[in-house]
Every structure is written in C-alpha cells, then in structure tokens.
C-alpha cells in the first residue's frame, strides 16, 4: 500500500481523524468547512502554517485568530490556552500512526494534547517517517538544526546540521512527546498534504 494511505489508515486506527489532500488548497477548503465561524483559534509556531499563509487566509475569512509569531500582546501564550481550536503542524508522523515532536518551551506540544476542543495538525507528506527511530532522526538531524538556525540559537547543530545533544543555553530540544493514540478529551484532526511543507 502507498505510504501515505498506510499512514492515514494507521492514524485512524489510533483514534485520530485523518485525511490526505492532493494539494494545499483542498486542505484549506476542508479546514474552512470544519471550523465553525464562532471558534476562537490559536496557532502554534510552525513553518508549515507560515508557508500556507494560513493566518492571513483565516483572517480574510472572518475568523478570530491569534498567533504569537504575528500578534503582539501581553501574556498571549497564556491567553491562547483557552481558545477552542488549536492549529499547528508536527515534527514527524510515523507510518504506524504516531506523532513525534520536540519543543523548546513546551507550549506547542502541550496544546496538541490537552486544553482545546479541536486540534488541527497540518503537515506535508515529507513529515512521514518509517518508524519512531526514523522520526527521531529526522527531527534531531534535520528539523531541529534548521529551527535552531532560524532562531539564531547559537547551538552546535546550527553549524554542523546534526544533533550533539548539546547543553547549550540556546538548546531548543527540551520537551519530547509521542502522541500514540487520541487523547480522550481532545479531537485531533490530522491533515496531510501531498507536498513538501515545513522542515
Ligand atoms: S539538542 Fe542541541 S544540538 Fe541537538 S538538535 Fe537540539 S539544539 Fe541542536
């Protein structure tokens, strides 16, 4: 079976709502259908969302959206915890239907798990990994060094492109999560686009 179909089937078996899309516009149209207009939306830090220009698109559609990468507001990360809908991406998705993430502050991974009624996780098919070890390898030796570079973190991986499990003050890998099945109170919708998006 094709890798994407296999991954979607495994995600559904693990209790997630999961769908594949041939292109970004099909995905955005489905997202607009699924999110009620009265929802309050928070975004997680995500290059995928930035590449999709999703914040501006949802604003244009009349949604109430907050994103700490755009909005300047006191205590915004704390306030975002009570929003009804959370939209983000994931660092990796395993072929057997699990979500693997590494976070610096933990706000993104915490919101993926608990606190919002609905969580939408949008990812390019480049985030699919064969197994958990491959997911860890993709994050540590690909995504995290690129993120550290983007953040000017001054970590060794910004130079080598590989993780050395540093003790640098700028380390961005402080919290590691594996969402192996749907958490009971949270509806997690996983939307995989057949494009390369994010790191
Ligand atoms: S632990 Fe340090 S070296 Fe490894 S990826 Fe994270 S920031 Fe880079």
Boltz pocket constraint, residues with backbone or C-beta under 6 A from the ligand:
constraints:
  - pocket:
      binder: B
      contacts: [[A, 139], [A, 140], [A, 144], [A, 145], [A, 148], [A, 155], [A, 156], [A, 157], [A, 158], [A, 162], [A, 163], [A, 164], [A, 165], [A, 166], [A, 167], [A, 168], [A, 170], [A, 171], [A, 172], [A, 173]]
      max_distance: 6.0
